[in-house]
Amino acid sequence: MPYFTQKDGVQLFYKDWGTKSGPVVVMSHGWPLNSDNWENQMFFLANQGCRVVAHDRRGHGRSDQPWDGNNMDTWADDLYQLIEHLDLKDIMLVGHSTGGGEITRLCARHGTSRVKKLVLVSALTPLMIKTPDTPHGVPLEAHQALREAIVKDRSATFYEVPKGPFFGYNRPGVTASQGLIDSWWAQGMQASFKSTYDTIKSWETDFREEMKELDIPVLVIHGEDDQIVPFKVGQHAIEFLKKGTFKAYPGGAHALPNTEADGINKDLWGFLNA
C-alpha cells in the first residue's frame, strides 16, 4: 500500500488507481471518513481511463495520527505535497463535505497551476456556521453538542450520525442500508479521537473571500435535504464563484457519493469532459 511522508514526518496513505497517462482526478473525503468512501467514484472513473488519487487525511484511516495539525491549512498543505510528489497536473479536484473546504484552501494557498477544475460535493463552503449574514447556517451550539457527544461515547455517536442525518435514514419512507451504516462507523472509528474532535472546529472556517479568487471552473453539487450542511449553504457558494455551476439533488441527503452514486459518477465524468 502506498504511503507518502510529509515534510513534518507524518505518513499519509493514498490510493492511485487507473491509467497513469489518463485524465487526473484527485479526491478528498469528508469527516470522519477516509478514501474508502470514494471507492464507487474511483472505480467508475478509473474504468473510464482516468488516473484517480485519493488520500486518507492525517488523523484518518490508515494515515498517521499526529496530535497537531488537524486544520484546513495543514490538510491543504498535506494534499499539495502529495500532488507535487506524484507530479500531478491538469487535475480535477473533488471534495466532499470537509474535503470541499480542504481543496478550496489548497487552491488559495498554492494556486491553480496544477488544478484545472474543482468539484464541491455537499461541501461546507463558503461558510457553514450561522452568523448574522448567514442565517441559513448551522448554530455553533450544534457543533459543541457533537463534540460533547464524542467525548461521552464516540462509538455510539458514530452509529447515530449515519443511522440518521448523514444518509437521511431518519426520513419517512427511506430504506436504510446497514452496510453503509457499518462502513461509516468503521471508517470513523479508524480515525483518531483527537482528529475527529478537532475537525469540528474547522467547520467554522470562512471561505468566502478565497472562493472569489478562484479562476477555474467550479461545479457545486448539493442535496436539497442535506441535514449536515444545509442546502442554502451550498446554494450560496455560487454567488462567490467567477466560473461556477450549481446542481441540486431534489431530496438528496448529505451522503450524495453513496446514496446518489450513479448520478455523482455521471456528474463528475460530464464535468471532467466539459
N, C-alpha and C positions, 0 to 999 in steps of 0.2 A: 504494500500500500504506500502511495507517495506521500512524503512529508517534506515541508519546506521550513527551514529555520530562519526566523526573523532576525533583524539586527540586534534585538534585545535578548536573543536566545530562545524565544518561545517557538515551539514547533507547531505548525499548522498542518492538519490533514486536508488533502484535497483529492478530488476525482477529476480525471482528464479523459473524457470519453469521446469516441467518434473518430472522424478523419482529421488528421493533423493539418492537412492542407485546406480544409473546408472553412466556411464562414465561422467566426468565433463568437460564442455566446458564453458570458460569464454570469453566474447566478449566485445571489446572496439570500440566505434563508431568514426566516423570522424567529421570534422568541417562543420558547426556549429550545428550538429545534436544531437541526443540522442539515447537511447537504442531502441526506436521505429524503427529506421532504420534497425535493425537486425531482425524484427519480423518474416520475412519469414524463415530465417535460424533457429531462435529459435523454431518456430513452428515445422519445419521439424525435427530438432534434438531431440526435446522433444518427438515427436511421435515415434522416433526410440528407446526410452528408456533412453535418456541422461538426465542429470541434466544440465540445461543451465542457466547461470547467466550473466546478462548484467546490467551495471550501467549507470546513467546519470553523465557524468563528472562534477566536480564542475563548477558552472557558466553556466551549460547547463540543458535543460529540467526542471525536477521537483526538481533538487538538489538546494542547497543554492547558492547564488550569492555573494561570498565574493569579496572584491576589489582586494586582492592579491592572489598569488598562481597559476596564470594561466601560468604554465610552466611544462616542462616534468618531472622534479624531483618530484614536488608536486603531479602531476597526478599519477605518478608511485607509490608513497607512499600511496596515497589515495586508489588505487585499491588493493595494497597489504594488507592494513589494513582490507579491506572488505574480502579478501580471508582468512586472519587469523581469522577474526570474524566468518566466516561461516565454518572454519576449512576444506577448500577445499584442496584436494590432487590429485596427478596424473592428473593435469589439462592440457587440450589443450587450450592454449591462442590464441585468434583470434583478430586481429586488422585491421581495415580499415582506410587507409589514415593517419590522425594524430594519430589514435588509434594504428597503427602499430608502431609508434615511442614510444607511451606510454608503450606498452607491452615489447618492446625491452629494454627500460630504466628500467622497473621493474626487468627484469632478471639481468641487470647489477648491480642494487643497492641492490637487495635482493636475488640473486642467483636463482637456478633452482630446489631446493629441493622439491618444491611443483608443479613444472611445468615439464611435460614430452615432450610436443611438442609445436611448435609455428607456426602460420599461419599469413603471412603478405599479405593482400589483397590491391592492389593499394596503397601501403604504401609509405611514404616519406623517408623511409630508403633506402640506407645508408646515402645519402646526397642529398637533393632536390635542393639546390641552385647552380647556375652556378659559378664555380671557374676555375682558370687556369687548374686544373687537373680533373675537372668535367664539360667539355664544353657542355654536354648534359642537364645540369640543368636549372632551371628557374632563369632568371635575378632578382636581388633584386629589381630592378625598378618596376617589375610587382607586387611584394608584396606591395610595397609602394603605387602603384596606387590603389590596392584593399583597403588598409587602408583608403586612401583619399575618395574612393567611399563610404565606410561605414559611414564615418563621414558626408559626404554630404547628403546621403539618404540611410540608411541601408535597409529600406523596399524595395526600388526599386532594389537595388543591389542584395538582396536575392531573387528576381524574375529573374534577368538577369543571374545569375550563373546557376540555374537549367534549365532555358529555353535554355541555350547554352551549355557551355563546360562540365558541371558536368555529364549530362546524354548523351551528344553527340547529342542533338537535333538540333544543328546548322549544322549538316552534311546533304548533299543532300540525299533525299530518306528516311530519318529516320522519323518515325511517333512518335510524342511527346505524352506523357501521361500527361494530365492536372492534374490528380490525384497525380502523383508523384511530379510534379512541386509544387502543392499546399501543399503537405505534407512536402516537403523540406523547403518551405517558412515558414510554421507554426512552424516547429521544430527550424529553425534558429531564428525566432523572439521570441521564448520562451527563448532562451539563453540570457544572459546578454550582454549588449552593450560592457562592458569592456572585458569580456572573449572572445567575438568574435574578438575584436580588438587585444587583447594581443596574442591570439593564433597564429596569423600570424607571429609573431616574432619567435615562437617555430619552425617554418618550416626551420629555418636556422641551426638547430641542426645537428651536425656531429655525426653519429652513427657508423662510420666505425670501430673504434678500439673496441668498445664493442660488435659489431657483430662477430668479430674474436674470442671472448672469449666464445661465445655460445657453449655449449657442448651437445645440444639436437637437434633432427631433426627439420628442419625448412622448411616449404613449402612457396614459394614466388609465388604469383599469380598476374599477371598484364595484363592490356588490351593494345593491340598494338596501339590503337588510344586514349590513355589517354591524355586529354588536360589539366589536372590539375597537375599530377605528370608524367612527360614524361616516356615513356616506357623504355628508356635506363637507367633511374634511377633504376627501379625495376630489370631490367636485370643485372645491375651492382652489385646488392646485393649478387648474388650467389657467386661472387668472394671472399667474406669475410666470408663465412659460411663453417664450418667444415663438416656439415651434411645437406647441402642444396639441395632442389629440386625446379626447376623452371617450371612454367606452364604459357604459353602465351595464351591470348584470342584474336584471329585474329579479328581486327575491334572493339575490346572491348573498351568501354568508362571507365571513372573513377568509375562510379557507378555500378560496377560489382555485388554487392549484390542485386541490384534492377533490372538492365537490363539483367543480366545473372543469375537470382536467382536459377533456376533449376541446372545449371551447377555448381555454387558455392556450393549448397547444396550437390551435389554428391561428389565434391572435398573434402569438409570438412568431410563427412562421410567416404570416402575412406581413407583419411589420418589418421583419428582417429583410424581406424581399421587396418592400415598397420603394 
